[in-house]
């Protein structure tokens, strides 16, 4: 393209195009009128007067038409510029529903009103978020790709014992937070900071602000909560252990006093040897019971972390059903599912649930069934029985609580520990409609 043509196209703007087209549209009529005027038998004064009138009218109408086209475009341009500058108070006039241009102005005004409401909502949400960020007792930090601090709330300032002005721009290494970045999910770590020492629940994640990737670090002081939980756990443990030990020591102490009285009697009764033997048998029995109790507690404490692997759920359930010989187990089945789980632990969990279901129906004609399905990216395995149901569901997962004669009271506790170690859970409740009970294991896919 030649320089002259480029210069001409730059000069020929939209308003000049409209003016030029208006002049061209009026050229035939004006030209014919002028030709007839100058060829007619008119005086020179009349000819020049009418010529000026025709040319002036021609130019005036063309300029008015140009303004009529250009002015609404300038209005729209000003309105769009105001919207770009986030000024949503400007509105266009001349809106009419029966006019194409008026409909455009109506839509522009509606767009400005929508953006104004969204802006107000965003400002209110941002204000609320800032207020919450400042008031929550959770330290929140944000780091840029160079690991320099870009944001910290009031709790973060207290944790690092410095005002925000002295924190912004410093690296995570300088602030002592580098080891916590990239930690991912919630983790409990111990740490010492200028503003406090204790145990912290640390979470980290990523987000973008203004197109810049940032890393978010959230630290919650859980020292007091953990101490309260530990104290309650110790209290429960001491209460249970004390109860069981007293149950064993009371008869041992009573029998020991009785045996001592037998040995100090002179002369001894004729059957003193049999009394001594039976008394020692009772002492030994209670000692064995106490040993089994402590061994059961050790089993609860030594549950290893799951070793995850690919597990075909249908094969695992079928194997569990075959292991139960006292009563046939009906496997209803479900969709084909492959889990990431510890096969041995999940198998032991299901064996315990099936055994409990068979125990509940062993003296009846009730059946035991196994089935599973998938809901919300989680698999649910159900063990249903048609037994008498549960009379007390509140203490089922309390260690050493049992409703079966001779039961240890740790089977369901172990089941729950295994389920929670896999990120799932377990529930046990009466079926509605009955009869019987339903044990439901939930695991993530």
ABEGO torsion letter per residue (X at the ends): XBAAAAAAAAABBAAAAAAAAAAAAAAAAAAAAAAAAAABBBBAAAAAAAAAAAAAAAAAAAAAAAAAAAAAAAAAAAAAAAAAAGBAABBBBGBBAABAAAAAAAAAAAAAAAAAAAAAAAAAAAAAAAAAAAABABBBBBBBAAGBBABBBAAAAAAAGBBAAAABGBBAAAAGAAAABGAEBBBBBBBBBAAEBEBBBBBBBBBBBGGBBBBBBBBBBAAAAAAAAAAAAAAAAAAAAAAAAAAAAAAAAAAAAAAAAAAABOBBBAAAAAAAAAAAAAAAAAAAAAAAAAAAAAAAAABBBBBBBBBBAAAAAAAAAAABAABBBBBAEEBBBBBBBBAAAAAAAAAAAAAAAAAAAAABABBBBBBBBBBGGBBBBBBBBABAEBABAAAAABBGBBABBGBAGAAAAAAAAAAAAAGBBBBBBBBOBOBEBBBBBBBBX
